[in-house]
Amino acid sequence: MPAEPSQNWLDQVRWDAQGLVPAIAQEAGSGDVLMLAWMNREALEKTATLGRAVYFSRSRGKLWFKGEESGHVQTVHEIRLDCDADVVLLRVTQQGHEPAIACHTGRHSCFFSVLQDGQWRARDPVLKDPASIYN
Amino acid sequence: MPAEPSQNWLDQVRWDAQGLVPAIAQEAGSGDVLMLAWMNREALEKTATLGRAVYFSRSRGKLWFKGEESGHVQTVHEIRLDCDADVVLLRVTQQGHEPAIACHTGRHSCFFSVLQDGQWRARDPVLKDPASIYN
């Protein structure tokens, strides 16, 4: 029995042994890489359907509608797949705060630590106290 | 016995069960996300020491000095780590061809497939015949 046409694009993704792929969120306006999270099939399908980033939380073992607690929703403009079909790239607008906050630490991007002189140094400012982001 | 100071930053990375972390290569000049590959501890250490991207090839089970066959070396300007310490972000200059080619298919970026109308569509041009990249 052939798969439904609408499902084929999901079948073409090379899910790992846990049924996941890494998904990179890149800010459409700035080009900044905001974060990397994981998606299962359902998360990617919902991301495409809803036009907002839905990940799979490996720690909680369930779908994670980005922004569900923080309000920091990611609107998805474009979904790309890499040459090996095992990594997803989202072009997003990070909603909910100005300037945009993607990281649970209250920073713009999750990649705020820079290797310098053999140490990881936090570089980017905390834009909002995490205690006031999560109730 | 304490670890050598120069090793501490490698200990702070949260390697997965296979001893790997995903590493995103982002073009410094354009902000384009070029690719995602994997690193083990040795690959990340060599990347920092050499100032060029060294990954761990999961298919070949060994270090992969990006560009070793193609000449498409990535010069690394900055190494970042995310808030969970389990994803690396490299800011690179993609060497070896103008315009820059990161993908083994001869394209600028590995993320050349875009989801459109329920299908993955190849969007970006092949800049060089892969047959002439790899002998």
Boltz contact constraints between the chains, C-beta under 6 A:
constraints:
  - contact:
      token1: [A, 6]
      token2: [B, 118]
      max_distance: 6.0
  - contact:
      token1: [A, 9]
      token2: [B, 118]
      max_distance: 6.0
  - contact:
      token1: [A, 9]
      token2: [B, 119]
      max_distance: 6.0
  - contact:
      token1: [A, 9]
      token2: [B, 120]
      max_distance: 6.0
  - contact:
      token1: [A, 22]
      token2: [B, 22]
      max_distance: 6.0
  - contact:
      token1: [A, 24]
      token2: [B, 24]
      max_distance: 6.0
  - contact:
      token1: [A, 26]
      token2: [B, 33]
      max_distance: 6.0
  - contact:
      token1: [A, 31]
      token2: [B, 31]
      max_distance: 6.0
  - contact:
      token1: [A, 33]
      token2: [B, 26]
      max_distance: 6.0
  - contact:
      token1: [A, 33]
      token2: [B, 89]
      max_distance: 6.0
  - contact:
      token1: [A, 36]
      token2: [B, 87]
      max_distance: 6.0
  - contact:
      token1: [A, 79]
      token2: [B, 115]
      max_distance: 6.0
  - contact:
      token1: [A, 80]
      token2: [B, 111]
      max_distance: 6.0
  - contact:
      token1: [A, 80]
      token2: [B, 114]
      max_distance: 6.0
  - contact:
      token1: [A, 81]
      token2: [B, 113]
      max_distance: 6.0
  - contact:
      token1: [A, 81]
      token2: [B, 120]
      max_distance: 6.0
  - contact:
      token1: [A, 82]
      token2: [B, 110]
      max_distance: 6.0
  - contact:
      token1: [A, 82]
      token2: [B, 111]
      max_distance: 6.0
  - contact:
      token1: [A, 83]
      token2: [B, 103]
      max_distance: 6.0
  - contact:
      token1: [A, 83]
      token2: [B, 105]
      max_distance: 6.0
  - contact:
      token1: [A, 83]
      token2: [B, 110]
      max_distance: 6.0
  - contact:
      token1: [A, 87]
      token2: [B, 36]
      max_distance: 6.0
  - contact:
      token1: [A, 89]
      token2: [B, 33]
      max_distance: 6.0
  - contact:
      token1: [A, 89]
      token2: [B, 111]
      max_distance: 6.0
  - contact:
      token1: [A, 103]
      token2: [B, 83]
      max_distance: 6.0
  - contact:
      token1: [A, 105]
      token2: [B, 83]
      max_distance: 6.0
  - contact:
      token1: [A, 110]
      token2: [B, 82]
      max_distance: 6.0
  - contact:
      token1: [A, 110]
      token2: [B, 83]
      max_distance: 6.0
  - contact:
      token1: [A, 111]
      token2: [B, 80]
      max_distance: 6.0
  - contact:
      token1: [A, 111]
      token2: [B, 82]
      max_distance: 6.0
  - contact:
      token1: [A, 111]
      token2: [B, 89]
      max_distance: 6.0
  - contact:
      token1: [A, 113]
      token2: [B, 81]
      max_distance: 6.0
  - contact:
      token1: [A, 114]
      token2: [B, 80]
      max_distance: 6.0
  - contact:
      token1: [A, 115]
      token2: [B, 79]
      max_distance: 6.0
  - contact:
      token1: [A, 118]
      token2: [B, 6]
      max_distance: 6.0
  - contact:
      token1: [A, 118]
      token2: [B, 9]
      max_distance: 6.0
  - contact:
      token1: [A, 119]
      token2: [B, 9]
      max_distance: 6.0
  - contact:
      token1: [A, 120]
      token2: [B, 9]
      max_distance: 6.0
  - contact:
      token1: [A, 120]
      token2: [B, 81]
      max_distance: 6.0
